[in-house]
Amino acid sequence: MIRTVTGDITGLGGPVLMHEHLQIDLSDRKGPQTVLGPAHEADIAADLGDVARGHGLAAVVDLSADGFGRDVRACRRIGAAAGLQVVCATGYYWDPIPESAEQASEDALYSRMVRELTEGIDDTDIRCGVIKIGSGAQAPCPTTGRIFDAAARAARVSGAAVVTHTTRPEQAHWQIARLRAAGLDPARMLISHMHGFGNVADLRAIAATGVTMGIDQIGFSKGPSYDDYADLVAGACAAGLGRQLVISSDMARHTRLRRHGGTSYGTIFVEFLPRLRARGVGEADIDMMLRQTPARLLHLAS
């Protein structure tokens, strides 16, 4: 079963954007544009509704952390207005780590994540369907280790997948090793921002551990171009890695909404898939990256 903001469902009938934000606020560190808040709710719903109607988008995963703009009630409203499913995340931000997490024991971190996955968030009946954690630019500190250990335990108990943020792609090695040491099956790990490696050889090395890799900042104004991303993903698929990839756009600022001149949540479908097809990526690999693998990760493991 898949745990959405409106309840548990048995499956999804279309593509899934596995790494997005519907409500987020990183303005105190990254500037006023890095907000998707109440003022943007109608525009977010309109963008997503267009993608659902035009491209069959079935679900979107909101990976915002508590304390940094996460609003599960708004996510429920947006999903209803857009006509698609929304999955929210429990977990902790990493830059900076919240004071509440710094002061908490591993057991307390674990208990909070399990409560949000199985009972509800705050005073709502809305439950999370995935766990989101990450590591910042510096070497992992003891609190980061406790958060990863707690997340692995919560994933094992709840069946939820763990989605990580990597500030630098080489952090994937530490993240995978830490989660494995805490007992989590690599098949339940999605390591994000792996396009940072920029080459298939490094992706192949990460894939050998059994994890899924996110190529998930497609459409950023800074960083690789659409063509660079397409070359990387096409090369990875040619190397047989398509089953271990998901693709997404990591929308996290209102300037990327259509109303503000951005390509919106439809960027994968409008800008990226045509480039993949032009490079010979087949429909089977596209379906795997956008539908089958996300569905596998979102299904709660028994």
Secondary structure, DSSP 8 states (H G I E B T S, - for coil): -EEETTEEES--SS-EEEEE-SSEE-HHHH-TTSEE-GGGHHHHHHHHHHHHHHH---EEEE---TTTT--HHHHHHHHHHHTSEEEEEEE---TT--HHHHT--HHHHHHHHHHHHHT-STTSS----EEEEEE-SS---HHHHHHHHHHHHHHHHH--EEEEEESSTTHHHHHHHHHHHTT--GGGEEE--GGGG-SHHHHHHHHTTT-EEEE--TT-SSSS-HHHHHHHHHHHHHTT-GGGEEE-----SGGGSGGGT--GGGHIIIIIHHHHHHTT--HHHHHIIIIIHHHHHHB---
